[in-house]
Amino acid sequence: MSEDQQSGGQLLPVNEFCRKYPHWPTPSSLRAIIWEASTNGFAEAFVRVGRRILVDEKIFWECARKGRIQPDDPNSDCLEESSDSQ
């Protein structure tokens, strides 16, 4: 069973994920989310294969829906958890 089948989401390279969802996150904000993934709660949304990072679509959007990052917030690139920003 592949990683894709286990997680239930499609695994996409960062650039392809950003092309599929052009409004949010931007490539730079997605890279910032990846950089801080161990502290912002998004670690489970990324799969590392060598130097390549793949985004699990389903898990990424589940994390975003949980309010870990607010897409409508102009400061969303700060990667503050929702409990910190309230």
N, C-alpha and C positions, 0 to 999 in steps of 0.2 A: 504494500500500500504506500503510495507516495505521500509526501508532506501535504500536498494540495488536498488529497482525499481525507487525510487525518484531521486537518483544521476546518475543512469545509469551505475555505475561501480560495480564490485564485491567487497564485503568487505572481507578482509583477515586479520587474525592475523599477527602480525609482523613476526614471524618465518616462517609462510607459505609464506608470501609475499617474503621474502628473499630466500626461497628455489625455488620459481618460477622464480625469477630474481637473479641468483647467482653472476652476474658480477658487478652490481651496483643497489642499494646501498648495502653495507655490513650491517650486523645486527647492528654493532656499529654506523655506520654513519646514518642509518635510525633512531636509537634511538636518536642520536644527532639532527636530523632534527625534530623529534617529540618534543624533549625538547625545541627547539627554535621556534616551529611552530607559536607562536603568533607574532614573529618578523620577520620571514623569508618568510611569505606568504604561507606557507603550511598548515595552520590551518584547512582549509576546506577539506583537504585530509584525515583527521583522525576523526574517530567516537569513542567516549569513551562510553563504556558500563560497568559501575562499575569501576573496576580497569583495565579491559581489553581495549586495544586499537586496533581498526581495521583500516586497510588502505583501502581507496577507490581507487582501481587501476586506474580508468579512471581519476579522479581528480588529483591524485598524478602525473601521467605522463603529464597531461596538465600543471601543475605547473612547472614540470621539463622542458618541452618544451618552456615555457615562459622565460626560462633562469634564473630562480631564483637561481638555483644551476647548476654548470657546471660539469657533470659527468667526463669529460676528464681532468679536472683541478686537479692536485695532491693536491691542497689545498682545495678541495671541502668540506671537513669536517669542514672548518672554517665557513661555512654557510653564506658567504658574498653574498649579492644580486649582480646581474650582474652589476648594475649601480655603485656599490662601487668598483668593481674589475677592472673597465676599466680605 
